[in-house]
Amino acid sequence: PGDSASFGISVSSSGIENGEHLGAVQILYDEEIESIDVSMNVQNIIYAGNQQIESGTSNAVPLMLDLNDGQEVSGLIFAIEVSPVDAPDLLDDLQIEVVASTVSDPLVNVIEPGLISVVILDIDNPLSGLGVNFANLLITLPPNAMSFETYNLSISGASASDAEYNVIELVSPETA
């Protein structure tokens, strides 16, 4: 009584089927077993990590996929928006550089500076696994953007398909 300890548990979703998984962590203390219920929601995810980039220069922000339970992606569609939080508006259009080998160039629709929709078709070697860098977002921050000013990057409307054109659902974190 009165004792406490902190501990961390790390799990990987690699090879685990998408969906909600329930379990329990059992702790043995003073010859008694305590059980703590845990849950994990496994999903295919499209994301871009937090990154510091320099104003007035062209920067490549990696776009990533986490694909579970053997999913293989041959095509993708998504929208990307980069919006200022406390920084000046973007002046130049966003661009995409595909890292994965494809038969055709990506289709990029520039809606306005900071907002594009993207279609990537015919990926030669289907993408699979965790932490897959499939493309880079090319972004140029305005020269008057100052240190510690921030932009939100959000990915929306994302989905993927396999070689037989079956839909593979993707989710994305709110913002990066």
ABEGO torsion letter per residue (X at the ends): XGBBBBBBBBBBABGBBBEBBBBBBBBBBGGBBBBBBBBBBBBBBBBBBBBBBBBGBBBBBBBBBBBBGGBBBABBBBBBBBBBAABBBBABBBBBBBABBBABBBBBBBABBGBBBBBBBGBABBBBEBGBBABBBBBBBBAABBBGBBBBBBBBGBBBBBAAGBBBBBBBBABX
